[in-house]
Amino acid sequence: MSERRVRVRFAPSPTGALHMGGVRTALFNYLFARQHGGDFLLRIEDTDSNRFVPGAEDYIIESLKWCGIQIDEGVSVGGPHAPYRQSERKELYKKYSDQLIESGNAYVAFDTAEELDKLRAEYEAEGKTFTYNFEVREKLATSLALSAEEVQRRISAGDQYVVRFKMPENEEIVMNDLIRGEVIVNSSTLDDKVLYKSADQLPTYHLANIVDDYLMDISHVIRGEEWLPSLPLHVSLYKAFGWLDKMPQFAHLPLLLKPSGKGKLSKRDGDKLGFPVFPLRWVDPKTGETASGYRESGYLPEAFVNLLALLGWNPGTNQELFTIEELIPLFSLDRVSKSGARFDPEKAKWFNQQHIQRLSVEELTPLAKAELAKHGVEPTDEFVATVTGLVKDRLVFVHDIWEQASYFFVAPTEYDEKVAAKFWNADMAKAAAEIAELTSTASDFSAAAIEATIKEYIHSSGLKMGQVMNSLRLLLVGSSKGPGIADIISAIGKDDAVGRIRRGIEVLR
């Protein structure tokens, strides 16, 4: 690392819900900044006004907050380089676009979309591919071919134009990627990208992100692999501006792949493949269509962050479970993979289960109470804590609490016929009645004391342990699930336990 202060940015476009791949990019930037005592910036790149979606910016901010990714500077928190929305900085970009034209590194082009489509069709008819580059730019309606007076006349007349970068001819562009190493591209293989559009007086991504990264003193650009083809242009722009000494270091993260390993995991894969691809639930303001989110699907933010961190990065050890705080000192770009990372939805569930196990009963209790309230059940904190402690290891999601433990709160009214057919008979009815009597007179109602009493009764009666325990479980729970019988009896209390056993005996006679 150089002595330059580490400053990174996450710069999404507000064009819809934030994909989990985007959250991973934000996470890796955040971890890198925190490890090096630097700054994490949030910048909104909304120069494409046609794709702007209301509510998307708030969604991005809420998603980062849910994940525990703290913004040091940028949209929603402010800072010395405000404004942080590119749409609010458009006068700035015109100045730098003009600077490139004046230095001979860019030019004005008046070609209309229709004219360019016609040219492409003509080239295609000849078996060629049209590329807007050094071979054609002086033959078209550009400031390189037209007189200065004609260019000014057209601009004054209101003709729409774009500013294109004048890509140098036959130069070796040498780039270094912190993940992929040195990359060399010949400039003649590249086209002259549009940097600025007069129609909306806004820059394209290429110009805006270079100018903003320079002015905001960004030291490292950590972004998705899809931007790797743009790196030669971006390096060329830094050179054209004379900013090579302030050019950030680049790192391009591997793609997230579908569970099959074939193809990029896209926004359209959400729900279609049976799992979320967005951090939070999203409702499209234009169509009303909804897409599920990890938060609403029951994932803990810690689990979501953990699974994202290990998609394309590894700590170099066998450890798999991390909090965001535990990731900070371990994260490094040299352990980021070059190849795509396959997403495994079953592994995602495993992460959630493991992070639930990491929670203390005290931390889990309010989450469980909120789920129980959805079923019209509002027990005491103490009782929920007791039950949560008994079924915690069975939970993949917190909302599983109802499926795994509803019988603690609501006595059974039906009894599993298969379990009854296998274990229940007249002998079991007699044994259950006698155990109910012993339970009703017990002075010590701890699980250990109850278990000792039941086992002593079974042993002295010469009955089979499994048959009696399964019969009792049927009466108490209504099925064959649940923790130890003594734990259930102790938790629900003497009156409820005895009442359930006696009521079950009557129903099953």
TIFIDREN-555419 format. One line per field, with one value per residue (C-alpha): chain; residue in three letters; y, z, x. Coordinates in steps of 0.25 Angstrom, whole numbers, always signed. Layout:
<atoms>
chaine = [A;...]
residu = [ALA;...]
north = [Y;...]
up = [Z;...]
east = [X;...]
</atoms>
This chain:
<atoms>
chaine = [A;A;A;A;A;A;A;A;A;A;A;A;A;A;A;A;A;A;A;A;A;A;A;A;A;A;A;A;A;A;A;A;A;A;A;A;A;A;A;A;A;A;A;A;A;A;A;A;A;A;A;A;A;A;A;A;A;A;A;A;A;A;A;A;A;A;A;A;A;A;A;A;A;A;A;A;A;A;A;A;A;A;A;A;A;A;A;A;A;A;A;A;A;A;A;A;A;A;A;A;A;A;A;A;A;A;A;A;A;A;A;A;A;A;A;A;A;A;A;A;A;A;A;A;A;A;A;A;A;A;A;A;A;A;A;A;A;A;A;A;A;A;A;A;A;A;A;A;A;A;A;A;A;A;A;A;A;A;A;A;A;A;A;A;A;A;A;A;A;A;A;A;A;A;A;A;A;A;A;A;A;A;A;A;A;A;A;A;A;A;A;A;A;A;A;A;A;A;A;A;A;A;A;A;A;A;A;A;A;A;A;A;A;A;A;A;A;A;A;A;A;A;A;A;A;A;A;A;A;A;A;A;A;A;A;A;A;A;A;A;A;A;A;A;A;A;A;A;A;A;A;A;A;A;A;A;A;A;A;A;A;A;A;A;A;A;A;A;A;A;A;A;A;A;A;A;A;A;A;A;A;A;A;A;A;A;A;A;A;A;A;A;A;A;A;A;A;A;A;A;A;A;A;A;A;A;A;A;A;A;A;A;A;A;A;A;A;A;A;A;A;A;A;A;A;A;A;A;A;A;A;A;A;A;A;A;A;A;A;A;A;A;A;A;A;A;A;A;A;A;A;A;A;A;A;A;A;A;A;A;A;A;A;A;A;A;A;A;A;A;A;A;A;A;A;A;A;A;A;A;A;A;A;A;A;A;A;A;A;A;A;A;A;A;A;A;A;A;A;A;A;A;A;A;A;A;A;A;A;A;A;A;A;A;A;A;A;A;A;A;A;A;A;A;A;A;A;A;A;A;A;A;A;A;A;A;A;A;A;A;A;A;A;A;A;A;A;A;A;A;A;A;A;A;A;A;A;A;A;A;A;A;A;A;A;A;A;A;A;A;A;A;A;A;A;A;A;A;A;A;A;A;A;A;A;A;A;A;A;A;A;A;A;A;A;A;A;A;A;A;A;A;A;A;A;A;A;A;A]
residu = [MET;SER;GLU;ARG;ARG;VAL;ARG;VAL;ARG;PHE;ALA;PRO;SER;PRO;THR;GLY;ALA;LEU;HIS;MET;GLY;GLY;VAL;ARG;THR;ALA;LEU;PHE;ASN;TYR;LEU;PHE;ALA;ARG;GLN;HIS;GLY;GLY;ASP;PHE;LEU;LEU;ARG;ILE;GLU;ASP;THR;ASP;SER;ASN;ARG;PHE;VAL;PRO;GLY;ALA;GLU;ASP;TYR;ILE;ILE;GLU;SER;LEU;LYS;TRP;CYS;GLY;ILE;GLN;ILE;ASP;GLU;GLY;VAL;SER;VAL;GLY;GLY;PRO;HIS;ALA;PRO;TYR;ARG;GLN;SER;GLU;ARG;LYS;GLU;LEU;TYR;LYS;LYS;TYR;SER;ASP;GLN;LEU;ILE;GLU;SER;GLY;ASN;ALA;TYR;VAL;ALA;PHE;ASP;THR;ALA;GLU;GLU;LEU;ASP;LYS;LEU;ARG;ALA;GLU;TYR;GLU;ALA;GLU;GLY;LYS;THR;PHE;THR;TYR;ASN;PHE;GLU;VAL;ARG;GLU;LYS;LEU;ALA;THR;SER;LEU;ALA;LEU;SER;ALA;GLU;GLU;VAL;GLN;ARG;ARG;ILE;SER;ALA;GLY;ASP;GLN;TYR;VAL;VAL;ARG;PHE;LYS;MET;PRO;GLU;ASN;GLU;GLU;ILE;VAL;MET;ASN;ASP;LEU;ILE;ARG;GLY;GLU;VAL;ILE;VAL;ASN;SER;SER;THR;LEU;ASP;ASP;LYS;VAL;LEU;TYR;LYS;SER;ALA;ASP;GLN;LEU;PRO;THR;TYR;HIS;LEU;ALA;ASN;ILE;VAL;ASP;ASP;TYR;LEU;MET;ASP;ILE;SER;HIS;VAL;ILE;ARG;GLY;GLU;GLU;TRP;LEU;PRO;SER;LEU;PRO;LEU;HIS;VAL;SER;LEU;TYR;LYS;ALA;PHE;GLY;TRP;LEU;ASP;LYS;MET;PRO;GLN;PHE;ALA;HIS;LEU;PRO;LEU;LEU;LEU;LYS;PRO;SER;GLY;LYS;GLY;LYS;LEU;SER;LYS;ARG;ASP;GLY;ASP;LYS;LEU;GLY;PHE;PRO;VAL;PHE;PRO;LEU;ARG;TRP;VAL;ASP;PRO;LYS;THR;GLY;GLU;THR;ALA;SER;GLY;TYR;ARG;GLU;SER;GLY;TYR;LEU;PRO;GLU;ALA;PHE;VAL;ASN;LEU;LEU;ALA;LEU;LEU;GLY;TRP;ASN;PRO;GLY;THR;ASN;GLN;GLU;LEU;PHE;THR;ILE;GLU;GLU;LEU;ILE;PRO;LEU;PHE;SER;LEU;ASP;ARG;VAL;SER;LYS;SER;GLY;ALA;ARG;PHE;ASP;PRO;GLU;LYS;ALA;LYS;TRP;PHE;ASN;GLN;GLN;HIS;ILE;GLN;ARG;LEU;SER;VAL;GLU;GLU;LEU;THR;PRO;LEU;ALA;LYS;ALA;GLU;LEU;ALA;LYS;HIS;GLY;VAL;GLU;PRO;THR;ASP;GLU;PHE;VAL;ALA;THR;VAL;THR;GLY;LEU;VAL;LYS;ASP;ARG;LEU;VAL;PHE;VAL;HIS;ASP;ILE;TRP;GLU;GLN;ALA;SER;TYR;PHE;PHE;VAL;ALA;PRO;THR;GLU;TYR;ASP;GLU;LYS;VAL;ALA;ALA;LYS;PHE;TRP;ASN;ALA;ASP;MET;ALA;LYS;ALA;ALA;ALA;GLU;ILE;ALA;GLU;LEU;THR;SER;THR;ALA;SER;ASP;PHE;SER;ALA;ALA;ALA;ILE;GLU;ALA;THR;ILE;LYS;GLU;TYR;ILE;HIS;SER;SER;GLY;LEU;LYS;MET;GLY;GLN;VAL;MET;ASN;SER;LEU;ARG;LEU;LEU;LEU;VAL;GLY;SER;SER;LYS;GLY;PRO;GLY;ILE;ALA;ASP;ILE;ILE;SER;ALA;ILE;GLY;LYS;ASP;ASP;ALA;VAL;GLY;ARG;ILE;ARG;ARG;GLY;ILE;GLU;VAL;LEU;ARG]
north = [+0;+14;+25;+31;+30;+19;+25;+15;+18;+9;+16;+9;+14;+16;+8;-2;-12;-14;-28;-36;-35;-20;-22;-31;-20;-10;-20;-22;-7;-5;-17;-11;+3;-1;-10;+1;+12;+19;+24;+18;+27;+25;+32;+31;+30;+35;+41;+32;+39;+30;+18;+26;+18;+26;+19;+12;+22;+20;+5;+5;+13;+4;-9;-4;+0;-14;-20;-12;-5;+9;+21;+31;+41;+42;+42;+42;+46;+58;+61;+71;+67;+69;+67;+52;+50;+52;+58;+70;+72;+73;+87;+81;+70;+80;+88;+75;+71;+84;+82;+69;+76;+87;+78;+70;+58;+58;+64;+67;+58;+62;+48;+44;+31;+28;+32;+22;+11;+13;+12;+0;-7;-3;-9;-21;-23;-23;-33;-23;-18;-3;+3;+18;+20;+26;+20;+27;+39;+49;+44;+47;+59;+62;+74;+67;+68;+81;+95;+102;+111;+100;+93;+106;+109;+95;+97;+111;+106;+95;+83;+72;+66;+57;+58;+46;+42;+42;+29;+29;+20;+8;+11;+0;+3;-4;-6;-13;-20;-23;-37;-40;-34;-27;-25;-19;-14;-8;+5;+2;-9;+1;+11;+25;+25;+36;+44;+55;+57;+71;+65;+64;+72;+60;+52;+37;+28;+28;+43;+45;+34;+38;+53;+49;+39;+49;+61;+52;+46;+32;+23;+9;+6;-8;-12;-23;-31;-25;-12;-18;-16;-1;+0;+4;+15;+20;+19;+27;+37;+39;+40;+50;+59;+58;+51;+39;+42;+42;+30;+20;+6;-4;-17;-24;-34;-48;-50;-57;-69;-77;-89;-98;-90;-86;-72;-59;-58;-47;-39;-47;-60;-55;-64;-71;-80;-81;-71;-56;-49;-35;-31;-26;-28;-19;-14;-8;+6;+5;-9;-13;-26;-31;-38;-45;-40;-47;-39;-42;-57;-58;-57;-50;-38;-45;-58;-50;-42;-55;-63;-51;-49;-64;-62;-60;-58;-67;-65;-75;-84;-94;-84;-81;-73;-58;-45;-33;-28;-42;-40;-26;-31;-43;-37;-35;-33;-44;-54;-50;-61;-57;-67;-66;-70;-80;-77;-88;-85;-97;-92;-79;-86;-93;-79;-74;-86;-85;-70;-73;-83;-72;-63;-64;-67;-53;-48;-58;-56;-43;-48;-60;-52;-44;-57;-62;-49;-52;-64;-57;-62;-52;-60;-55;-52;-63;-73;-70;-70;-84;-90;-83;-90;-103;-102;-93;-103;-107;-93;-90;-77;-70;-72;-87;-84;-87;-99;-105;-100;-96;-107;-100;-89;-96;-110;-120;-123;-133;-145;-152;-164;-171;-169;-174;-186;-190;-187;-184;-195;-198;-201;-187;-180;-187;-183;-168;-167;-171;-162;-151;-154;-154;-141;-134;-137;-134;-124;-122;-118;-117;-125;-133;-137;-140;-149;-157;-159;-164;-173;-179;-182;-188;-197;-201;-204;-213;-204;-201;-187;-183;-187;-179;-167;-166;-168;-157;-148;-151;-146;-134;-129;-136;-142;-149;-136;-127;-127;-136;-140;-135;-122;-120;-123;-114;-103;-103;-105;-115;-111;-110;-123;-131;-125;-129;-143;-146;-139;-147;-160;-157;-153;-166;-176]
up = [+0;-3;+7;+0;+9;+4;-1;-8;-14;-17;-29;-33;-42;-37;-48;-39;-28;-23;-28;-18;-27;-25;-10;-10;-18;-7;+4;-2;-3;+11;+16;+9;+14;+28;+28;+24;+32;+20;+15;+9;+0;-6;-20;-28;-43;-49;-62;-70;-67;-76;-67;-54;-45;-33;-19;-24;-17;-4;-6;-8;+5;+13;+7;+12;+25;+27;+24;+34;+23;+29;+19;+23;+12;+1;-2;+11;+20;+12;+12;+7;-8;-9;-17;-18;-28;-42;-47;-38;-43;-58;-60;-55;-66;-77;-73;-73;-87;-92;-87;-94;-107;-105;-103;-115;-107;-111;-122;-125;-134;-140;-146;-142;-138;-151;-159;-150;-152;-167;-167;-159;-169;-180;-174;-170;-185;-188;-178;-169;-155;-153;-142;-139;-138;-144;-158;-159;-150;-160;-171;-163;-158;-147;-142;-148;-162;-161;-160;-147;-152;-157;-144;-136;-146;-143;-128;-129;-137;-127;-134;-124;-123;-114;-110;-113;-108;-118;-115;-119;-131;-129;-115;-105;-93;-81;-69;-55;-48;-34;-36;-50;-52;-64;-76;-89;-100;-113;-115;-129;-125;-117;-122;-119;-107;-105;-93;-93;-99;-102;-103;-87;-84;-76;-77;-80;-69;-74;-73;-60;-52;-56;-52;-39;-35;-38;-31;-19;-18;-19;-17;-21;-31;-27;-36;-44;-55;-65;-65;-69;-84;-80;-73;-85;-88;-73;-72;-86;-80;-68;-77;-86;-74;-69;-56;-56;-43;-36;-44;-34;-34;-40;-36;-44;-36;-42;-47;-38;-45;-45;-36;-49;-51;-65;-67;-59;-47;-52;-46;-55;-48;-35;-30;-44;-38;-24;-16;-15;-22;-15;-1;+2;-4;-16;-22;-36;-36;-51;-52;-38;-39;-26;-24;-11;-2;+7;+19;+17;+14;+28;+26;+37;+31;+38;+29;+17;+18;+22;+9;+0;+6;+2;-12;-19;-7;+3;+16;+13;+25;+27;+35;+28;+39;+40;+45;+37;+49;+48;+33;+33;+38;+29;+16;+4;-10;-13;-8;-18;-29;-44;-48;-46;-32;-33;-23;-15;-9;+0;+5;+8;+17;+24;+27;+33;+41;+47;+50;+57;+66;+68;+74;+89;+95;+99;+85;+79;+88;+82;+68;+72;+79;+67;+59;+69;+69;+54;+59;+70;+81;+91;+102;+113;+109;+120;+113;+99;+104;+110;+97;+88;+96;+94;+79;+74;+68;+59;+53;+39;+39;+51;+45;+47;+61;+59;+51;+61;+74;+72;+82;+93;+92;+87;+92;+81;+76;+66;+68;+57;+53;+48;+62;+69;+61;+64;+79;+85;+92;+105;+112;+108;+112;+126;+127;+122;+133;+144;+139;+139;+153;+157;+150;+157;+170;+167;+176;+167;+153;+147;+134;+141;+152;+143;+134;+146;+150;+137;+135;+148;+146;+132;+138;+150;+141;+131;+119;+107;+108;+93;+93;+106;+102;+88;+94;+103;+92;+84;+95;+98;+84;+75;+66;+68;+67;+78;+88;+101;+107;+121;+115;+109;+122;+130;+120;+118;+133;+142;+139;+124;+124;+132;+125;+111;+115;+121;+109;+99;+106;+105;+90;+87;+94]
east = [+0;+5;+4;-8;-21;-30;-43;-52;-66;-79;-85;-98;-109;-123;-129;-137;-134;-119;-115;-107;-95;-95;-96;-84;-77;-81;-76;-63;-60;-65;-56;-44;-46;-48;-36;-27;-34;-39;-53;-65;-73;-87;-88;-101;-98;-111;-106;-115;-128;-136;-134;-136;-146;-153;-149;-137;-127;-135;-134;-119;-117;-126;-120;-106;-111;-118;-104;-97;-89;-86;-85;-74;-77;-87;-102;-110;-98;-92;-77;-67;-68;-83;-92;-91;-102;-96;-109;-106;-92;-95;-89;-76;-75;-77;-65;-56;-62;-58;-44;-43;-47;-38;-26;-29;-33;-48;-57;-71;-79;-93;-97;-111;-115;-122;-109;-101;-111;-111;-95;-96;-105;-96;-84;-92;-96;-82;-79;-72;-74;-75;-67;-66;-51;-39;-42;-56;-56;-50;-60;-72;-80;-69;-61;-49;-55;-63;-58;-58;-68;-78;-77;-80;-92;-98;-96;-102;-114;-117;-112;-111;-97;-88;-74;-66;-52;-41;-35;-20;-16;-7;-3;+0;-9;-3;-12;-10;-22;-20;-27;-23;-9;-4;-13;-8;-18;-15;-23;-26;-35;-44;-55;-57;-67;-77;-74;-84;-98;-104;-118;-119;-106;-101;-88;-88;-82;-68;-66;-74;-68;-53;-56;-63;-52;-41;-48;-52;-38;-42;-30;-36;-47;-52;-64;-70;-63;-73;-65;-52;-54;-55;-42;-34;-43;-42;-27;-26;-35;-26;-15;-22;-25;-11;-16;-8;-1;-15;-21;-27;-22;-33;-38;-49;-57;-62;-76;-86;-91;-104;-105;-102;-89;-94;-96;-97;-107;-116;-127;-137;-133;-139;-151;-151;-140;-146;-138;-136;-125;-128;-125;-139;-152;-154;-167;-166;-172;-176;-181;-185;-177;-170;-157;-154;-142;-133;-138;-152;-149;-144;-129;-121;-112;-100;-103;-105;-92;-85;-90;-86;-72;-69;-74;-61;-52;-46;-39;-28;-33;-45;-52;-66;-74;-71;-77;-74;-65;-57;-56;-49;-35;-35;-40;-30;-31;-20;-30;-41;-42;-41;-52;-67;-73;-84;-96;-102;-115;-115;-101;-108;-118;-107;-100;-114;-115;-101;-103;-116;-108;-98;-108;-111;-124;-126;-123;-132;-144;-149;-148;-156;-166;-168;-171;-180;-188;-191;-199;-207;-198;-192;-185;-175;-161;-157;-165;-161;-146;-149;-155;-145;-134;-140;-142;-131;-123;-135;-137;-132;-139;-145;-159;-157;-160;-175;-174;-164;-170;-185;-189;-182;-192;-204;-209;-211;-226;-222;-213;-204;-211;-198;-191;-204;-205;-190;-189;-203;-211;-219;-206;-201;-214;-212;-197;-200;-211;-201;-190;-200;-203;-189;-187;-198;-192;-178;-171;-159;-163;-149;-147;-136;-146;-157;-149;-144;-158;-163;-151;-153;-168;-165;-154;-162;-174;-166;-171;-163;-156;-158;-173;-176;-168;-174;-188;-186;-180;-193;-201;-193;-190;-199;-188;-174;-166;-160;-149;-148;-161;-157;-152;-166;-173;-165;-166;-181;-184;-191;-205;-204;-196;-205;-217;-211;-208;-222;-229;-221;-225;-240;-238;-230;-239]
</atoms>
